[in-house]
Amino acid sequence: MTTSVARFFITDARIPAEGVFPHKRLDLFVSDKRLVSKPEWLAGILFEALRKRGAIGEPAWLEWHVAKSLDGKPYGEIFDFD
């Protein structure tokens, strides 16, 4: 098993806001602050890794969040413990 500490999403504005150039946005949502004490550091490392792989480039807005999962449940069979 693995330990999930964060999720990320890359988006771009469909309708750019006035006064803002078209750009990509990278949002990092940290779910375990004990394992990621500096979300801004992880966000920067993630941005550089994604940039090197061509998934994102400049100009870009990088934002990090600390999120708490409230609950969840599976729909259908999703776990394979074999």
For each residue, the residues with C-beta under 8 A, 3 or more apart:
1:
2:
3: 32 35
4: 7 31 32
5: 30 31 32 35 36 42
6: 28 29 30 31 32 36 39 42
7: 4 28 29 31
8: 26 27 28 29 46
9: 26 27 29
10: 24 25 26 50 55 56
11: 24 25 27
12: 22 23 24 25
13: 16 17 20 22 23 25
14:
15:
16: 13 20 21 22
17: 13 20
18:
19:
20: 13 16 17 23
21: 16 59
22: 12 13 16 59
23: 12 13 20 59 60 61
24: 10 11 12 56 57 59 60 61
25: 10 11 12 13 60 61 62 63
26: 8 9 10 43 46 47 50 56 60 61 62 63
27: 8 9 11 63 64 65
28: 6 7 8 39 42 43 46 62 63 64 65
29: 6 7 8 9 64 65 66 67
30: 5 6 33 36 39 42 64 65 66 67
31: 4 5 6 7 67 68 69
32: 3 4 5 6 35 36
33: 30 36 37 39 66
34: 37
35: 3 5 32
36: 5 6 30 32 33 39 42
37: 33 34
38: 41 42
39: 6 28 30 33 36 42 43 64 65 66
40: 43 44 64
41: 38 44 45
42: 5 6 28 30 36 38 39 45 46 64
43: 26 28 39 40 46 47 62 63 64
44: 40 41 47 48 62
45: 41 42 48 49
46: 8 26 28 42 43 49 50
47: 26 43 44 50 51 56 60 62
48: 44 45 51 52
49: 45 46 52 53
50: 10 26 46 47 53 55 56
51: 47 48 54 55 56 57 58
52: 48 49
53: 49 50
54: 51 57
55: 10 50 51
56: 10 24 26 47 50 51 60
57: 24 51 54 60
58: 51
59: 21 22 23 24
60: 23 24 25 26 47 56 57
61: 23 24 25 26
62: 25 26 28 43 44 47
63: 25 26 27 28 43
64: 27 28 29 30 39 40 42 43
65: 27 28 29 30 39
66: 29 30 33 39
67: 29 30 31
68: 31
69: 31 72
70:
71:
72: 69
73:
74: 77 78 79
75: 78
76:
77: 74
78: 74 75
79: 74
80:
81:
82:
